[in-house]
C-alpha cells in the first residue's frame, strides 16, 4: 500500500485565518477596470468568438447557457473540446493550463491513456451498463478496502450528493437519533437538508433557495475550527432527540478554503464518541488526492462512515459512494437473503456502480498508487504556492496563498471567509451585500486568469494534477504575474 501523502507541510491554520481576516478588512484589490476591458475586447471578443456564439445559442435551450455551475465564467462561458494531461483546449483552438481538474478528481491529469484504454475495452466487451453485477464492482470496492482501513465495506452510488444523503439515513437508523450537525460553510452536495449553512458559516437556510425552512428542523451547523461550539450543540441535542451524526470536510469548509487546525479532526472524533454520534468524513475531494489512505490516514482518525466521489470513477460519470464499518454499512445491504432482519436505508440509482464507472475508478486508483501521483501533485502544489506567495509580496498585495498539498488557494477577496452572526442580526444584510460585491470581483479575477490561459475554480482555488512539471509551473507563475501587474484598489 502506498502511504505517500500530498501534504508535505500542513498550513498553520491560525496564521492563514489571521491573514484572511486582514484581507476582508481591507478595500477590494482586483483587476483594474481598464485591464478587464482590454481582456474582454482583445481576448474574449477576438479569440473566443466561437465560444461566444455557441453560448448565445445554448441560452435558448439551456438555462443560463451551461449545464453545470463550474462551467460559468465572466464574461461568458468558454466551450472546451479537449482535455489532456495538464491542458484544456477550447473550440477556438486556445490552450489553457487546467487548475479546475473537473472539480478535483483528475489527480493523474485529464484523460490518462492508461485508464482510457481500459474504458474502451470495457465498452467494446460489455457496454456502459447492464443493471446487473459486474466484476469491477468488486474490484473497486476491494481496492478502496485495501487502502483505507476504516472502509470495511463499500457501496457505490451515482454522486457525492447521493452518498451524503445515504450516510445521513444510515446514521439515523444506526443511532436512532434525529439531529445532524455539519460544519458551517461546508459543501456536502445539494440535497435539501445539507444545504443548511452552505458556503457561508452561520448562513443557516439563507442560501438554500427553493428549500422549505421546515426541512432544516433536525440539521444544525457549527463554526469551523470551533470545537467548543460543536460541543455546545452536541450537549444541547441530548435533550432534543440526540445527534445522529457530525459530518465534516476534513480540511475545512469548501475544500479547506477556511483551513482547520491539524488536530481539529481528532477533536471532532473524540466529541462524536463522547455523545454517541457517528463521525462522517466527506472525502469527495480529499479521497486519494491527499493520499491512498485519504485525509483520514493523514490525520490519523477513524471515521464511522466515509463519503467518496469524483476520483473513484476517475473523472468519468457516476462518481459517488459510501464506505465504512460493517456495523453501519449493514444498513445498506441489498437484497433480502441472509443476515438479521432490519430496516434498510433508502438508497437507489439505476446507473450506480455501472461497469464504466467501476472500471475507470479501479484503474485510476491503481495508477495513482503505482505512480505515486498524489505526492507528485502535492510537490507541484508546494512549488506553485511558494511562487504565488513571492509574487504577492513583490506586488505588495493583500492576497493570501496557501495549500494543502495539491489543493491550492489564492484568495484575493476572501468571499468565503465571511460568516453570519445571528446574535447581531443588524450586521447580516451588510455581510450578504459585501460577499455579493466580492463574488463579482472573484469572477473578474477568474476572467483575467482565463485570458492568460489559466482555468481556475471560481478564481480562487487551484487543483494540481501529477501531469504538471516544474517547467509548467514556472510558465504558470509568469501568467499570474501578468495579471498581478494589472491589480488596483476598486473604487
Buried (B, 14 or more C-beta within 10 A) or exposed (E): EBEBBBBEEBBBBEEBBEBBEEBBEEEBBBBBEEBBEBBBEEBBEEBBEBBBEBBEEBEEEEEEBBEEEEBBBBBBBBBBEEBBBBBBBBBBEBEBBBBBBBBBBBBBBBBBEEBBEBBEEBEEEBEBBEEEEBEBBEBBBEBBBEBBEBBBBBBBBBBBBBBBBBBBBBBBBBBEBBBBBBBBBBBBBBBBBBBBBBBBBBBBBBBBEEBEEEBBEBBBBBBBBBBEBBBEBBEEBEEEEBBBBBBBBBBBBBBBBBBBBBEBBBBBBBBBEEBBBBBBBBBBBBBBBBBBBBBBBBBEBEBBBBBBBBBBBBBBEBBBBBBBBEEBBBBBBEEEEEEEEEEBBEBEBEBBBBBBBBBBBBBBBBBBBEBBBBBBBBBBBBBBBEBBBEBBEEEEBBBBBBBBBBBBBBBBBBBBBBBBEEEEEEEBEEBBEBBEEBBBBBBBBBBBBBBBBBBBBBBBBBBBBBBBEEEBBEEBBEBBBBBBEBBBEBE
